[in-house]
Every structure is written in C-alpha cells, then in structure tokens.
Amino acid sequence: MLLNLSTEKKTEFEKVRRFSFSGENPNWVALHRYGADAPAGPPAGASSPAAPGGATPPERPTGSDLLLYELSTGNQLNVGNVADFAFDKKGNWCAWTIDASDKAGNGVRREI
C-alpha cells in the first residue's frame, strides 16, 4: 500500500512480491507481482515424465507483471513477463529482463 502523507490517500496493490523506489529520483515505484500459480508437480520422490523422444522438458518461464507507478500523477505502466528489474542509482532509468512462454519477446529493455 502507498500512503500519500499530505492527503492521507491510500493506494493498494495486490499480489506484490517485490517493490523498489526509483533511486535518487523519487518519481516512480516499481511493483513486481507474483506470477500465475504453478501447476502441481509430481508427488515428492516421484520421477517426472520425460518429454517425447527423451528430451528435457522445456523450462517454465519466470516472468510476471511489473507495474511502474508514477507517484506524482498516479499514471501506471504495466509490463508483462518481467523476470527481474532495477533502477539506475539516479533513478532516471528502469531496466528489466523479459522471460516469456516459448521465449517469444525475451530480451532486455530500459525505460522512464
């Protein structure tokens, strides 16, 4: 939850696993949300089934939504499939990595 100390307005965000303010530039907060619930795996001690042809099953993507929230205006930018993010020390840039299903769109990006 964010609380504006001058107006006492509260803004709540659900399912946030990590957050970070934008360094020396106090205009932004990044809120990294939890991903979709993982499907239930095999019971403990059971071996997982091999993929067809004996290949290793594909890795599950780790990306989830990243919400960039501008503190002065309340504007929001939602970025999907973010695996990790960080602001630079001055808070002028936010960089993130994308980890999506089937590796579609995977890469690194910076913004703000």
Backbone bond lengths (Angstrom), bond angles and torsions (degrees), N, CA, C in turn:
res aa  C-N    CA-C-N  psi(-1)  N-CA   C-N-CA  omega(-1)  CA-C   N-CA-C  phi
1 M - - - 1.438 - - 1.526 108.30 -
2 L 1.321 115.72 138.82 1.459 121.53 172.26 1.523 107.90 -103.64
3 L 1.306 116.31 141.38 1.458 121.54 178.55 1.512 108.42 -125.86
4 N 1.337 117.36 119.40 1.450 122.30 174.33 1.528 106.78 -79.26
5 L 1.320 116.47 113.09 1.460 120.48 -173.67 1.523 113.12 -67.90
6 S 1.330 118.49 -26.84 1.465 119.14 -179.17 1.525 112.21 -82.10
7 T 1.339 118.08 -31.33 1.462 120.39 -178.59 1.522 113.03 -109.15
8 E 1.320 117.30 -10.41 1.457 124.56 -175.92 1.535 112.77 62.10
9 K 1.346 116.81 19.54 1.466 121.28 177.01 1.522 108.71 -75.90
10 K 1.340 115.28 131.63 1.455 121.76 179.19 1.525 109.03 -105.01
11 T 1.335 115.62 136.83 1.462 122.19 174.43 1.515 107.06 -123.99
12 E 1.329 116.22 119.75 1.465 120.37 -176.69 1.522 110.49 -103.96
13 F 1.320 114.95 146.26 1.454 122.90 178.22 1.523 107.33 -129.35
14 E 1.333 116.29 137.05 1.463 120.85 -177.63 1.524 111.36 -99.13
15 K 1.317 114.92 151.90 1.463 124.21 171.30 1.527 112.79 54.87
16 V 1.322 116.75 46.45 1.461 121.58 178.33 1.523 108.63 -96.69
17 R 1.330 116.24 124.33 1.465 119.94 -179.48 1.515 112.33 -97.41
18 R 1.346 116.62 -22.50 1.463 120.37 -179.09 1.519 108.54 -157.94
19 F 1.325 116.81 147.38 1.459 120.06 175.95 1.514 108.85 -141.15
20 S 1.343 115.18 162.00 1.459 120.57 178.47 1.522 108.91 -154.76
21 F 1.327 116.27 134.61 1.458 120.71 172.50 1.522 108.78 -84.17
22 S 1.325 116.25 160.06 1.460 121.97 -170.61 1.525 114.22 -83.17
23 G 1.298 117.55 56.16 1.462 122.39 172.89 1.519 113.38 56.93
24 E 1.324 115.88 -133.67 1.463 121.61 -177.71 1.525 112.26 -74.78
25 N 1.321 117.98 -13.67 1.463 123.31 178.01 1.530 107.23 -98.15
26 P 1.325 118.29 106.12 1.468 119.99 -171.44 1.528 115.03 -83.21
27 N 1.330 118.05 29.16 1.469 119.63 -174.78 1.516 115.25 -91.50
28 W 1.317 118.64 -17.11 1.463 120.61 -171.91 1.516 112.13 -132.21
29 V 1.326 114.85 152.55 1.460 122.04 166.75 1.527 106.27 -132.25
30 A 1.316 115.85 136.64 1.460 121.83 176.78 1.524 107.73 -105.55
31 L 1.322 116.38 131.15 1.459 122.43 -178.42 1.523 107.83 -121.19
32 H 1.326 116.82 113.19 1.462 122.17 -179.25 1.518 108.24 -95.35
33 R 1.307 115.47 118.72 1.460 120.63 -175.56 1.521 111.82 -87.71
34 Y 1.324 115.06 161.27 1.462 121.22 172.95 1.520 108.60 -67.30
35 G 1.341 116.43 149.01 1.456 121.27 176.78 1.512 110.84 -79.75
36 A 1.321 114.70 178.82 1.463 120.23 176.74 1.522 108.52 -62.21
37 D 1.307 115.92 149.13 1.470 120.00 179.68 1.515 109.84 -58.33
38 A 1.314 115.27 135.39 1.457 120.78 178.69 1.516 109.71 -72.62
39 P 1.327 117.59 142.45 1.463 118.57 176.53 1.517 110.14 -66.25
40 A 1.306 115.82 152.07 1.467 120.75 -179.31 1.521 109.53 -64.14
41 G 1.303 116.47 134.16 1.459 121.18 179.23 1.509 110.49 -91.54
42 P 1.337 116.67 -176.43 1.459 119.83 178.63 1.521 110.69 -68.69
43 P 1.326 118.41 156.96 1.457 120.93 178.83 1.522 110.96 -59.74
44 A 1.315 115.56 155.82 1.466 120.52 179.99 1.512 110.18 -55.21
45 G 1.319 115.95 135.88 1.451 120.91 178.90 1.518 113.77 87.60
46 A 1.320 118.42 -15.31 1.463 120.64 179.09 1.516 109.12 -83.29
47 S 1.303 116.06 145.26 1.460 118.71 178.13 1.514 108.90 -83.10
48 S 1.328 115.97 145.71 1.455 119.48 179.36 1.516 108.84 -83.40
49 P 1.315 117.17 145.09 1.454 119.53 -178.16 1.519 110.60 -67.95
50 A 1.303 115.95 144.26 1.461 120.91 178.35 1.513 109.44 -79.41
51 A 1.312 115.18 153.76 1.453 120.45 176.37 1.526 108.20 -71.34
52 P 1.323 117.76 159.96 1.462 120.61 179.42 1.529 110.70 -52.58
53 G 1.304 115.83 138.95 1.455 120.90 179.33 1.508 113.40 78.07
54 G 1.329 118.70 10.25 1.460 122.06 179.07 1.520 113.99 77.57
55 A 1.329 118.80 7.76 1.468 121.93 -179.59 1.519 110.24 -73.16
56 T 1.301 115.57 156.17 1.464 121.19 176.25 1.522 108.58 -71.04
57 P 1.341 118.22 133.76 1.459 119.59 178.96 1.524 109.88 -60.94
58 P 1.337 117.68 148.65 1.465 119.90 -179.10 1.528 111.57 -64.98
59 E 1.325 115.30 149.20 1.473 120.22 178.61 1.514 109.53 -70.82
60 R 1.306 114.68 145.78 1.459 121.05 176.77 1.534 108.32 -79.12
61 P 1.342 118.56 132.22 1.465 119.65 179.14 1.527 110.95 -63.89
62 T 1.318 116.72 147.98 1.463 121.81 -176.99 1.524 113.18 -104.04
63 G 1.319 118.14 -2.11 1.463 121.04 -175.65 1.518 113.46 -72.23
64 S 1.332 115.08 149.38 1.467 122.57 174.04 1.528 107.64 -147.79
65 D 1.314 117.37 174.82 1.458 121.42 -175.69 1.526 112.65 -65.71
66 L 1.333 114.79 139.64 1.463 123.05 172.19 1.517 106.49 -118.16
67 L 1.321 116.83 122.47 1.454 122.30 178.90 1.518 108.29 -103.74
68 L 1.343 116.42 119.31 1.471 121.41 173.94 1.522 106.64 -98.20
69 Y 1.311 116.38 119.63 1.466 123.01 -173.40 1.520 109.13 -116.37
70 E 1.339 116.57 119.69 1.464 121.55 178.51 1.524 108.70 -83.87
71 L 1.312 116.51 115.99 1.461 121.67 -172.15 1.527 113.05 -65.14
72 S 1.324 118.55 -36.59 1.464 120.60 -175.66 1.524 113.16 -74.07
73 T 1.336 118.28 -28.40 1.464 120.67 -175.41 1.522 114.28 -116.27
74 G 1.328 117.30 -21.66 1.454 120.64 -174.55 1.519 112.70 83.64
75 N 1.341 117.57 2.90 1.464 120.45 176.52 1.519 109.81 -64.39
76 Q 1.332 115.39 145.55 1.460 121.08 -177.63 1.523 110.16 -129.28
77 L 1.321 114.78 143.81 1.460 121.68 172.71 1.513 106.81 -127.14
78 N 1.326 116.92 122.05 1.455 121.49 179.35 1.524 108.69 -102.29
79 V 1.330 116.34 126.92 1.460 122.54 177.66 1.524 106.79 -117.16
80 G 1.317 117.13 126.19 1.453 121.08 -177.76 1.518 113.46 -90.60
81 N 1.326 115.74 158.03 1.468 124.46 173.13 1.523 114.14 62.75
82 V 1.324 117.99 33.66 1.464 122.07 179.88 1.527 109.35 -83.92
83 A 1.342 115.99 126.84 1.464 121.35 177.80 1.520 111.08 -89.98
84 D 1.334 117.22 -39.39 1.466 121.57 -179.60 1.518 108.50 -154.37
85 F 1.329 117.03 158.34 1.464 121.47 -179.29 1.515 109.60 -151.94
86 A 1.327 115.99 162.38 1.464 121.50 175.04 1.521 109.22 -164.91
87 F 1.335 115.51 147.68 1.462 122.06 170.98 1.516 108.31 -92.64
88 D 1.350 116.49 151.67 1.453 118.71 170.85 1.525 108.17 -73.32
89 K 1.330 117.82 166.59 1.459 121.82 -174.16 1.529 112.35 -57.77
90 K 1.333 117.51 -40.71 1.464 120.85 -179.25 1.522 112.44 -76.62
91 G 1.326 117.63 -14.54 1.462 121.02 178.57 1.512 114.09 79.78
92 N 1.327 117.40 17.86 1.459 120.57 179.27 1.524 112.77 -85.74
93 W 1.329 117.26 -20.26 1.456 121.81 -176.93 1.527 110.45 -135.30
94 C 1.313 114.68 147.78 1.455 121.41 170.31 1.524 106.37 -123.70
95 A 1.309 116.53 128.13 1.467 121.50 178.31 1.516 108.76 -114.24
96 W 1.335 115.59 146.80 1.454 119.67 177.80 1.515 110.30 -146.90
97 T 1.325 114.25 158.16 1.458 120.81 174.66 1.517 108.31 -109.44
98 I 1.324 114.85 145.47 1.459 122.06 -179.82 1.528 108.55 -106.21
99 D 1.328 116.65 131.90 1.457 122.57 174.65 1.519 106.96 -132.78
100 A 1.329 116.22 95.41 1.461 121.89 -173.30 1.520 111.40 -109.83
101 S 1.317 115.03 166.03 1.455 122.21 176.57 1.527 109.77 -59.83
102 D 1.310 116.48 138.85 1.464 123.58 -178.62 1.525 112.74 58.36
103 K 1.335 117.14 18.40 1.463 124.21 178.47 1.525 112.85 58.22
104 A 1.336 117.09 20.63 1.451 121.56 179.01 1.524 109.52 -74.45
105 G 1.299 116.75 116.59 1.464 121.33 178.54 1.519 114.46 85.25
106 N 1.324 118.77 6.42 1.461 120.10 179.74 1.518 110.06 -60.42
107 G 1.326 116.84 143.51 1.455 121.31 178.94 1.509 111.53 164.85
108 V 1.326 114.71 -165.47 1.457 122.83 -179.82 1.525 107.63 -123.54
109 R 1.330 116.81 142.11 1.462 121.32 -179.14 1.518 109.27 -143.84
110 R 1.320 116.29 153.62 1.474 121.07 173.31 1.507 109.05 -133.56
111 E 1.312 116.35 150.30 1.453 121.43 -175.61 1.518 110.53 -155.51
112 I 1.301 117.15 178.42 1.460 130.36 178.82 1.471 111.56 82.99
